[in-house]
Amino acid sequence: MASLNHPENLKYTKTDEWIRLEGDVAVIGVTDYAQDQLGDIVYIELPWDGGEQLDAGAKFGDIESVKATSELVSPVSGQVIEANAELKEHPELINDSPYEQGWMLKIKLNDPSEVDQLLSAEDYLRHLQGR
């Protein structure tokens, strides 16, 4: 776990998603730890067309690797304004660059204060050590 990257400027969930704020928009993806545990990612299902309303804690898609399929859970409530279309053809970007090229969704936040309930990088690492 020491070689995995968990940037300080992001917030994290106990279900291994990350969030980066860009004004009132949340960029969401899965953590370096999650992609490492999944192994080679071969497919991802997201709300590609946008416009979908998500609730914090609700499933927003599935991620499939050579090892398993896992649900993706939204860390915040809001409206999907964009899904990363590059992931349709290149889901491996999640393995290669989970925090940059491998982002999944952009959501316009309903309630920015929800972000305050998420884990800091330090808290997320403590959570991982307790698994």
N, C-alpha and C positions, 0 to 999 in steps of 0.2 A: 504494500500500500504506500510505502514511502516514495515511490517513483511516480505516483499518480498526482495529477494536477487539480487543485481546487482553488481557483482564484478568490482572493479576499473581497473583490468588488461585487461578487454575486451573492445571492441568497439561495438556500437549498431546502429540500424537503426530505422527510424521512423515507419517502418512496423514490429517492434518487433523481429527482428533477432539479434543475437550476433555473434561476430567473435573473435577468439583467434588466434594469429599468432604463428606458430611454424616454424621459418625460413621463407622459401618462400611458405609455406603451410598455408592455412586458414582453421581452424576448425569452422564450422557453426552450429548453433542451434537456437531455439527460447527462448526468455527470460522467466524468472520466471513470470513476469507480463502476458505474452501471455498465458502460460500454465494455469495460474490461471484464466484468463478470459475465456479460452476455456472450462475448466472443465475436466472431465475424458476423456482422449484421447484414442480412440478405434482403430484407423487405421492411417497409414501414407503411402503416396506414394512418393518414392524418385527415382532418377536415380540409381537403384541398381547395374547395371553392370559397372558403371564408364565409363570413357573415354569421356563423354559428355562435350561439350564446353558450358559454361554459360557466359552470359553477365551480368554486374552489372544492377540490377533493373529488371531482367527477372525472370519469374516464374520457379522454379525448382521442385515443387511438391505440394502436398496437405496434409493437416493435418485435421483429422476428429475427433470430440469429440461427446459426447452425446448431446451437444448444437448446434454445427454448423460445417461446413467445411470451411476451410480457405486456401488461396493460400500461398505458401512459396516463398519468393523473395530473390534472391541472392544479398548479399551486395557488392560483388566484381566479377570481370571477371576472368575466369580461367577454367582449365580442372578438372573435377571430377576425383579424384584418388581413393576415397573410400566412400562408404555409410555405415552407421552403421547398419549392418545386424541384430543385436540384436533387432532393432526396428520392424522388420517384425513380430516377435512372441510376443514382449513385448513393444508395443508403450507406455505403461504406464510409462516406464522409463523417458519419457519426463516430466511427472508430478512429478515423484519422485526425479529426479536428472537432471534438464534441462541443467546444465553447465558441468557435468561430464559424467555420463552414458547415458544421453539423447542427446548427440551431434548427428548431422544428417549427415553432409558431411565433407569431406576433399577435398579442391580444391587447385591445384597448381596455384598460382597467375600469371596472365598475366602482371599486372601492380601494384606492391606493393604500389605505391603512392595513389591508390584508397582508401586505408585504412584511409588515412589522412582526407578524406571527411566524415567519419563516426562520430557518436556521442561518447563523453566520457560518463562514468557512470553518472557523474553530469549533463551533458547536456540531457541525456536520461531521468533522473528523472524529470528534468524541463519540458521536452516534455510531460511526462505522467501527470504531474500536470496541464498542459494546456488543457488536453482532456476534 
